[in-house]
Amino acid sequence: MTEKEKMKKGELYNALDPELTAERASARKLCYKYNLISKERSTKKLKLISKLFSSTESCHIETPFSCDYGYNITYGKSFHTNYGCVIIDAGKVTMGDEVMFGPGVHIYTVIRPVDMTKRSAGFESSKPVTIGNQVWVGGHSTICPGVHIGSNVVIGAGSVVVNDIPDNAIAMGNPCEVIRLIGVILKNNK
């Protein structure tokens, strides 16, 4: 099995593998070019971003934007991210319809081994991140590997999402916790 196949399965793989290194370099070049194009040249921007993503329908990505591969990122209708979004997409990042990010949102799928020798040798694994429909993620929030965020969710600015967030929730903090369900007041938050 190749290192890329291991990566796609979420198994321990060597990120220093030449094929993966070349793919990251290619994605970084595309992101760099994308980030240099002015907002007014949207057709040119869409052509570049379509080389990263399988679909560019209904997306608006403010610059700067960075990702590792691009091909592991999918989204539904009307995806919008503000300035400074970073997606480390060794694992799948799947977003539903009407997903919006504030500035500086980061999504990480990579997990580094605790064992220093494996880490130093370039080994890592990944867990997918899933975001439902009609989700707003506030600025400078971080979404960690393996997290599932339900639909109709608001994540407060500056949150660090380390656990799953259910549908219809407002959540915030470090670590990010549900503070109320939409339409329901929780006992701790009158």
Beta strands, then each sheet from edge to edge (+ up, - down):
strand 1: 13-14
strand 2: 59-61
strand 3: 65-67
strand 4: 73-74
strand 5: 79-81
strand 6: 85-88
strand 7: 93-95
strand 8: 99-101
strand 9: 106-108
strand 10: 110-111
strand 11: 123-126
strand 12: 129-131
strand 13: 135-137
strand 14: 142-143
strand 15: 148-149
strand 16: 153-155
strand 17: 160-161
strand 18: 169-172
strand 19: 177-181
sheet 1: 1+ 11- 10+
sheet 2: 2+ 5+ 8+ 13+ 16+ 18+ 19-
sheet 3: 3+ 6+ 9+ 14+ 17+
sheet 4: 4+ 7+ 12+ 15+
end
